[in-house]
Amino acid sequence: METSSKVSTRASIETLQIGRAFAALAVVLFHVETTLGLPKYLGREIFPVFEPGEAGVYYFFVLSGFVMVTAHARDLGRSDVVLPFLWKRFRRIYPALWVVLASQAALFLMIPQDRIAAAELPWIMLKDFMILPWGGPSLLSVEWTLRHEVLFYIAFAIILLAPERRWVVTGAAIAAIAIGHFVTMPAPFDRVVSGYNLLFGFGVAAALLYRRDAVANPRAVLTLGLAVFVSNWAALAVGLYDKSMMVIWAYGIGAALIIVGAAALERGSGFAAPPFVRLLGDASYAIYLAHYPVVSALCKALTRLQAHVPFPDWLVFSIVFVAAVAAGLVFHILIERPLMAWLPTRFDASGIRPNRPRLRS
């Protein structure tokens, strides 16, 4: 991977924050619409245009591939960076997840649920807390995406350690996805060969184009990406076709074009995202983790209330959506951000003991 001399050295690409905010909000809108539409709640559509909002997950996957390459391409071949890389990924993903999982486990112990048998709880807690690549019942339904994220981080760590074999790793990944597309594999191999993993590859390809300053017309690339992504969303919303892996990959291509086009357009422009959008971007992981338990609880409460005090469906939708996003922001500000400040950010020269920074006020 060559590094272009024109690549910005800024720590943050502002348009990535906008993308993170969009992806998080899209997933929340998707869950509010589909949850309220369940027969046990309202049992009807409110805003069906948000039913394809699961596309926010696919955008996150592509974004992750882009960020890993732009942040770590210069570390290729440096064995001393592999442990720090894995620590940063662990620090970013696991502690906040553990807080949410602990709350869900406590809730389950107080109020058992039909979807999880008590005898299965130890195994479910193990695989959820460790993000092991097994499916099935989970304390937090949205965690399925993290199982793919962790697999990607492991593959990327291998490439960092042995960059001369990056094409072997890439070829093996593509071959595995091709096999998984035609052959049903048992757990946990179904996660390894899943077509979802190709979305990270789209992000990697976009990052390589960005680093090499190979986007000649960023505005056209951005426009094309938006056209692909939005038209795919609209076609699913109106029922023109059903979701399939090819549709998901189309989302991935659109997302990759949006990300690289926007990043290249931003380069050297001095563009800054609005403060609240930056906050949403910073809090996107917290919103992703915290929103669904809030959506589920509020759907129960509000639909019961609506049976006694009628009020419009759009108001129910709005209350659930705003409350879920607000819960994610509160979780980010009061728990995730202090937790990240308390945890060490890097390893010392020995690569073993992490340095502990001062706790931010």
C-alpha positions as CSV (number, residue, x, y, z in Angstrom):
1,M,0.0,0.0,0.0
2,E,1.6,3.2,-1.1
3,T,1.0,6.5,0.7
4,S,0.3,9.5,-1.4
5,S,2.1,12.7,-0.3
6,K,-1.2,14.5,-0.8
7,V,-3.1,12.5,1.7
8,S,-4.3,14.7,4.6
9,T,-2.6,14.1,7.9
10,R,-5.6,15.3,9.9
11,A,-6.7,13.0,12.7
12,S,-10.3,13.3,11.6
13,I,-12.1,13.3,8.3
14,E,-15.2,15.3,9.0
15,T,-17.4,13.6,6.4
16,L,-16.8,10.3,8.2
17,Q,-18.5,11.8,11.2
18,I,-21.6,12.6,9.1
19,G,-21.6,9.1,7.8
20,R,-21.4,7.6,11.3
21,A,-24.3,9.9,12.4
22,F,-26.4,8.9,9.4
23,A,-25.7,5.1,9.8
24,A,-26.7,5.2,13.5
25,L,-29.9,7.2,13.0
26,A,-30.9,4.9,10.0
27,V,-30.6,1.8,12.2
28,V,-32.7,3.4,15.0
29,L,-35.4,4.4,12.5
30,F,-35.4,0.9,11.1
31,H,-35.8,-0.7,14.6
32,V,-38.5,1.8,15.6
33,E,-40.5,1.1,12.4
34,T,-40.2,-2.7,12.4
35,T,-40.7,-3.1,16.1
36,L,-43.9,-1.0,16.3
37,G,-45.1,-2.9,13.2
38,L,-45.0,-6.2,15.2
39,P,-48.4,-7.7,15.9
40,K,-47.8,-7.5,19.7
41,Y,-47.4,-3.7,19.4
42,L,-49.2,-1.6,16.8
43,G,-49.2,-4.3,14.2
44,R,-49.1,-1.8,11.3
45,E,-46.7,0.3,9.3
46,I,-46.2,3.9,10.2
47,F,-43.3,5.1,8.0
48,P,-42.5,2.2,5.7
49,V,-39.8,4.3,4.0
50,F,-37.6,3.6,7.1
51,E,-37.9,-0.2,6.8
52,P,-34.7,-0.4,4.7
53,G,-32.9,1.5,7.4
54,E,-30.9,-1.6,8.2
55,A,-28.7,-0.2,5.4
56,G,-27.0,1.8,8.2
57,V,-25.3,-1.4,9.3
58,Y,-23.9,-2.0,5.8
59,Y,-22.6,1.6,5.8
60,F,-20.9,1.0,9.1
61,F,-19.1,-2.1,7.7
62,V,-17.8,-0.2,4.7
63,L,-16.8,2.7,6.9
64,S,-14.9,0.4,9.2
65,G,-12.8,-1.0,6.3
66,F,-12.1,2.6,5.1
67,V,-11.1,3.8,8.6
68,M,-8.8,0.8,9.3
69,V,-6.7,1.4,6.1
70,T,-6.6,5.2,6.4
71,A,-5.5,5.0,10.0
72,H,-3.1,2.1,9.9
73,A,-1.7,1.7,6.4
74,R,1.7,3.1,7.5
75,D,1.9,0.4,10.2
76,L,2.2,-2.4,7.7
77,G,5.1,-4.8,8.5
78,R,5.6,-3.3,12.0
79,S,5.2,-6.2,14.4
80,D,5.3,-3.8,17.3
81,V,2.0,-2.2,16.3
82,V,-0.2,-5.4,16.3
83,L,-0.8,-5.6,20.0
84,P,-1.5,-1.9,20.3
85,F,-3.9,-2.1,17.3
86,L,-5.7,-5.0,19.0
87,W,-5.8,-3.2,22.3
88,K,-7.3,-0.1,20.6
89,R,-10.0,-2.2,19.0
90,F,-10.7,-4.1,22.2
91,R,-10.9,-0.8,24.1
92,R,-13.3,0.7,21.6
93,I,-15.6,-2.2,21.3
94,Y,-15.8,-4.4,24.4
95,P,-16.1,-2.2,27.6
96,A,-19.1,-0.2,26.4
97,L,-20.7,-3.5,25.1
98,W,-20.1,-5.1,28.5
99,V,-22.0,-2.4,30.3
100,V,-25.0,-2.8,28.1
101,L,-24.8,-6.6,28.2
102,A,-24.5,-6.6,32.0
103,S,-27.7,-4.5,32.2
104,Q,-29.5,-6.9,29.9
105,A,-28.3,-9.9,31.8
106,A,-29.6,-8.3,35.1
107,L,-32.9,-7.6,33.4
108,F,-33.2,-11.2,32.2
109,L,-32.5,-12.5,35.7
110,M,-35.3,-10.3,37.1
111,I,-37.7,-10.8,34.2
112,P,-37.1,-14.1,32.4
113,Q,-37.9,-14.0,28.6
114,D,-39.3,-16.7,26.4
115,R,-36.6,-16.1,23.7
116,I,-33.8,-17.3,26.0
117,A,-34.0,-20.5,28.0
118,A,-32.4,-20.2,31.5
119,A,-30.3,-23.3,30.8
120,E,-28.7,-21.5,27.8
121,L,-27.9,-18.3,29.6
122,P,-24.3,-19.2,30.6
123,W,-23.4,-20.0,27.0
124,I,-25.2,-17.0,25.6
125,M,-23.4,-14.7,28.1
126,L,-20.0,-16.2,27.2
127,K,-20.5,-15.8,23.5
128,D,-22.0,-12.3,23.9
129,F,-19.4,-11.0,26.3
130,M,-16.5,-12.4,24.2
131,I,-18.2,-11.7,20.8
132,L,-17.7,-15.2,19.6
133,P,-18.8,-16.0,16.1
134,W,-21.9,-18.0,16.9
135,G,-25.4,-16.9,16.2
136,G,-28.6,-17.8,18.0
137,P,-30.3,-16.1,20.9
138,S,-28.5,-13.1,22.3
139,L,-28.8,-10.7,25.2
140,L,-28.5,-7.8,22.7
141,S,-29.9,-8.5,19.2
142,V,-27.7,-5.9,17.4
143,E,-24.5,-7.6,18.5
144,W,-24.6,-9.8,15.5
145,T,-22.7,-7.1,13.6
146,L,-19.9,-7.0,16.1
147,R,-19.2,-10.6,15.3
148,H,-18.3,-9.6,11.8
149,E,-16.3,-6.5,13.0
150,V,-14.1,-8.7,15.3
151,L,-13.4,-11.1,12.4
152,F,-12.4,-8.2,10.2
153,Y,-10.1,-6.8,12.9
154,I,-8.4,-10.2,13.3
155,A,-7.8,-10.4,9.5
156,F,-6.5,-6.9,9.5
157,A,-4.1,-7.6,12.4
158,I,-2.7,-10.6,10.4
159,I,-2.1,-8.3,7.4
160,L,-0.4,-5.7,9.7
161,L,1.9,-8.5,11.0
162,A,2.7,-10.0,7.6
163,P,1.9,-7.5,4.8
164,E,3.7,-9.6,2.2
165,R,0.9,-12.1,2.6
166,R,-2.0,-9.6,2.3
167,W,-3.0,-10.9,-1.1
168,V,-3.1,-14.4,0.4
169,V,-5.3,-13.3,3.2
170,T,-7.5,-11.3,0.7
171,G,-7.8,-14.2,-1.7
172,A,-8.7,-16.6,1.1
173,A,-11.3,-14.1,2.4
174,I,-12.9,-13.8,-1.1
175,A,-12.8,-17.5,-1.6
176,A,-14.5,-18.1,1.7
177,I,-17.2,-15.6,0.9
178,A,-17.7,-17.3,-2.5
179,I,-18.1,-20.7,-0.8
180,G,-20.5,-19.3,1.7
181,H,-22.6,-17.8,-1.0
182,F,-23.4,-21.2,-2.4
183,V,-22.8,-23.6,0.5
184,T,-24.6,-23.4,3.8
185,M,-22.0,-23.7,6.6
186,P,-22.5,-24.6,10.2
187,A,-21.7,-22.2,13.0
188,P,-19.2,-20.6,13.6
189,F,-18.0,-21.0,10.0
190,D,-21.1,-19.4,8.7
191,R,-19.8,-16.1,10.1
192,V,-16.4,-16.5,8.5
193,V,-17.8,-17.2,5.0
194,S,-20.7,-14.6,5.3
195,G,-21.2,-12.2,2.4
196,Y,-21.4,-9.4,4.9
197,N,-17.7,-9.6,5.3
198,L,-17.2,-8.4,1.7
199,L,-18.5,-5.0,2.8
200,F,-15.3,-4.3,4.7
201,G,-13.5,-5.0,1.5
202,F,-15.4,-2.3,-0.3
203,G,-14.2,0.1,2.4
204,V,-10.6,-1.1,2.1
205,A,-10.8,-0.5,-1.7
206,A,-12.2,3.0,-1.2
207,A,-9.4,3.8,1.3
208,L,-6.7,2.7,-1.2
209,L,-8.2,5.0,-3.8
210,Y,-8.3,7.9,-1.3
211,R,-4.7,7.4,0.0
212,R,-3.4,7.3,-3.6
213,D,-5.4,10.4,-4.5
214,A,-6.9,8.5,-7.3
215,V,-10.4,10.1,-7.3
216,A,-10.3,12.4,-10.2
217,N,-13.8,13.8,-9.9
218,P,-14.9,13.5,-6.2
219,R,-18.2,15.2,-6.8
220,A,-19.2,12.8,-9.5
221,V,-18.2,9.8,-7.4
222,L,-20.1,11.1,-4.4
223,T,-23.2,11.8,-6.6
224,L,-23.0,8.3,-8.1
225,G,-22.7,6.7,-4.7
226,L,-25.7,8.6,-3.4
227,A,-27.7,7.6,-6.4
228,V,-26.8,3.9,-5.9
229,F,-27.5,3.9,-2.2
230,V,-30.7,6.0,-2.3
231,S,-32.2,4.2,-5.3
232,N,-31.5,0.8,-3.6
233,W,-33.2,2.1,-0.4
234,A,-36.2,3.4,-2.4
235,A,-36.6,0.2,-4.4
236,L,-36.7,-1.9,-1.2
237,A,-39.1,0.6,0.4
238,V,-41.6,0.3,-2.4
239,G,-41.2,-3.5,-2.7
240,L,-39.6,-3.4,-6.2
241,Y,-37.4,-6.3,-5.0
242,D,-36.6,-8.1,-1.8
243,K,-33.4,-7.9,0.3
244,S,-30.7,-10.3,-0.9
245,M,-26.9,-10.5,-0.6
246,M,-26.6,-8.8,-4.1
247,V,-28.8,-5.9,-2.8
248,I,-26.6,-5.7,0.3
249,W,-23.4,-5.6,-1.9
250,A,-25.1,-2.8,-3.9
251,Y,-25.5,-0.9,-0.7
252,G,-21.8,-1.5,0.0
253,I,-20.7,-0.2,-3.4
254,G,-22.8,2.9,-3.0
255,A,-21.5,3.5,0.5
256,A,-17.9,3.1,-0.6
257,L,-18.4,5.6,-3.4
258,I,-20.1,8.0,-1.0
259,I,-17.3,7.7,1.6
260,V,-14.4,8.1,-0.8
261,G,-16.1,10.8,-2.9
262,A,-16.9,12.8,0.2
263,A,-13.5,12.4,1.8
264,A,-11.7,13.4,-1.4
265,L,-14.0,16.4,-1.8
266,E,-13.3,17.4,1.7
267,R,-9.5,17.2,1.3
268,G,-8.0,20.6,1.7
269,S,-11.4,22.3,1.9
270,G,-11.3,23.1,5.6
271,F,-14.8,21.7,5.9
272,A,-16.2,21.1,9.4
273,A,-19.3,19.2,10.3
274,P,-21.8,20.9,12.5
275,P,-21.1,20.3,16.3
276,F,-24.3,18.3,16.9
277,V,-23.6,16.1,13.9
278,R,-20.1,15.5,15.2
279,L,-21.6,14.6,18.6
280,L,-23.9,12.1,16.9
281,G,-20.9,10.7,15.0
282,D,-18.9,10.4,18.2
283,A,-21.8,8.7,19.9
284,S,-22.8,6.5,17.0
285,Y,-21.5,3.3,18.7
286,A,-23.2,4.2,21.9
287,I,-26.4,4.9,20.1
288,Y,-26.1,1.6,18.3
289,L,-25.6,-0.4,21.5
290,A,-28.1,1.4,23.7
291,H,-31.0,2.2,21.4
292,Y,-32.7,-1.2,21.0
293,P,-33.5,-2.0,24.7
294,V,-35.0,1.5,24.9
295,V,-37.0,1.0,21.7
296,S,-38.3,-2.4,23.0
297,A,-39.3,-1.0,26.4
298,L,-41.0,2.1,25.0
299,C,-42.9,0.2,22.3
300,K,-44.4,-2.0,25.1
301,A,-45.3,1.0,27.3
302,L,-46.6,3.4,24.7
303,T,-48.8,0.8,22.9
304,R,-50.4,-0.1,26.2
305,L,-50.9,3.5,26.9
306,Q,-52.4,4.2,23.5
307,A,-55.1,1.6,24.2
308,H,-56.4,3.8,27.0
309,V,-55.3,7.3,25.8
310,P,-55.5,7.3,21.9
311,F,-52.9,9.4,20.2
312,P,-51.5,9.3,16.6
313,D,-49.1,6.6,15.5
314,W,-46.7,9.2,14.2
315,L,-46.4,10.6,17.7
316,V,-45.7,7.2,19.1
317,F,-43.0,6.7,16.5
318,S,-41.4,10.1,17.2
319,I,-41.3,9.6,21.0
320,V,-39.7,6.2,20.6
321,F,-37.1,7.5,18.1
322,V,-36.1,10.6,20.0
323,A,-35.9,8.7,23.3
324,A,-33.8,6.0,21.8
325,V,-31.3,8.5,20.3
326,A,-31.3,10.5,23.5
327,A,-30.5,7.4,25.5
328,G,-27.6,6.7,23.2
329,L,-26.3,10.2,23.7
330,V,-26.6,10.0,27.5
331,F,-24.9,6.6,27.4
332,H,-22.0,8.1,25.4
333,I,-21.6,11.2,27.6
334,L,-22.1,9.6,31.0
335,I,-20.6,6.1,30.5
336,E,-18.8,5.5,27.2
337,R,-16.8,8.7,27.1
338,P,-15.6,8.6,30.8
339,L,-14.9,4.9,30.4
340,M,-12.7,5.5,27.3
341,A,-10.9,8.3,29.2
342,W,-10.2,6.1,32.1
343,L,-8.9,3.1,30.1
344,P,-5.3,3.3,28.9
345,T,-5.0,4.5,25.3
346,R,-1.7,2.8,24.4
347,F,0.9,0.3,25.3
348,D,4.4,1.4,26.5
349,A,7.6,0.6,24.6
350,S,7.6,-3.0,25.9
351,G,4.3,-3.6,24.2
352,I,2.9,-5.2,27.3
353,R,1.9,-2.7,30.0
354,P,-0.5,0.0,29.0
355,N,0.0,3.6,30.1
356,R,-2.9,5.0,32.1
357,P,-3.8,8.6,31.2
358,R,-5.3,11.0,33.7
359,L,-9.0,10.9,34.0
360,R,-10.6,13.8,32.2
361,S,-12.8,16.1,34.2
